[in-house]
Amino acid sequence: MTPTDCVLTIGSYSDADKAALADAFGARFLVGPADIAGLDQATRDKVTAVAFKGHHPFGAAEMDLLPNLGLIANFGVGYDAIDVAAASARNVRVTNTPDVLNDDVADLAVAMLLMQGREMAQASDWARSGQWAEKGEYPLNRKVSGGRAGIVGLGRIGREIADRLAGFKMDIHYTSRREKETPGWTFHADPVSLAEAVDYLIVALVGGAETAGHVSAEVIAALGPRGVLINISRGTTVDEEALIQALSTGKLAGAGLDVFLNEPKIDPRFYDLPNVVIQPHQGSGTVETRAAMAKLQRDNIAAYTAGSALLTPVN
Ligand code: NAP
């Protein structure tokens, strides 16, 4: 069968992205992987590529409903929702959208770190609620520049974060599976030793089973009552129960979180913690970057349909 008989598009796309997918591939739109089962067999037989977006699991069961599937093109660098082993076993290629989002995600990590140190949300409330006029100067907070920052996972995004924080004259520490070439940053073989050495711990790991709970209760304890945790990776990488306990009992100073378990219905205890900056998983959420991600996803589908080398293959 010829590729591109049908491209299924799964997830919530902007109108512009929908139009571009429809123009390029005549793509048919679904809401989530569960909707594949609702298609008739003749349609499912035609599907050779899926443009995938979102965090609902796309596993063996969904792939088996599409007997001629050859490509899953993920919208996003993190592809932990897709069972890549199941895809490889079925000779299905997977692509993602690395690099084009590094700047935005790194910017958001740094912004959350600054918000924490300088208590910007609380200070804004102080002014808006009239307390500035009534009570005067906002209480002093914490200097960020020159502090000690630890990156958990010095990959593409982790390195962008480190580069930015070096610009804030911070002392950069990191942990990765092996030591890397860096401009004088300090390598730690494990996250506990990293957490002990820093004031701010920024998590930039891949998600998935292999990194689940990597930032454990022990790591959080090592970061300590002056420590701030920033997570832009996936909710799974941090022991969320240990994090909430430490934040509620003063064993951790604060957190800046873009990712959580059970998004978007996150643990409601976070809402009552004034020392947490909450972001609704919007690391790559700018008009410019989402357009670049959508283009890279389409370019991968186009390469597949043309029989050319995939631009950013995962398997
Ligand atoms: P990357 O370049 O592949 O870096 C991933 C990092 O994870 C590397 O440091 C890598 O370690 C580490 N890692 C991978 N497997 C591991 C394992 N089994 N045990 C321990 N460490 C492991 O990926 P990236 O492009 O920087 O993206 C990182 C993640 O950020 C994505 O996977 C995604 O989950 C998340 N993300 C979030 C947003 C958001 O909106 N918040 C947006 C984009 C991405 P080594 O350094 O040893 O290779």
Residues whose N, C-alpha, C, O or C-beta is under 5 A from the ligand:
A	BS01	NAP	V77 G78 P98 V105 G153 L154 G155 R156 I157 G158 S176 R177 R178 A204 L205 V206 G207 E210 T211 I232 S233 R234 D258 H281 Q282 G283 S284
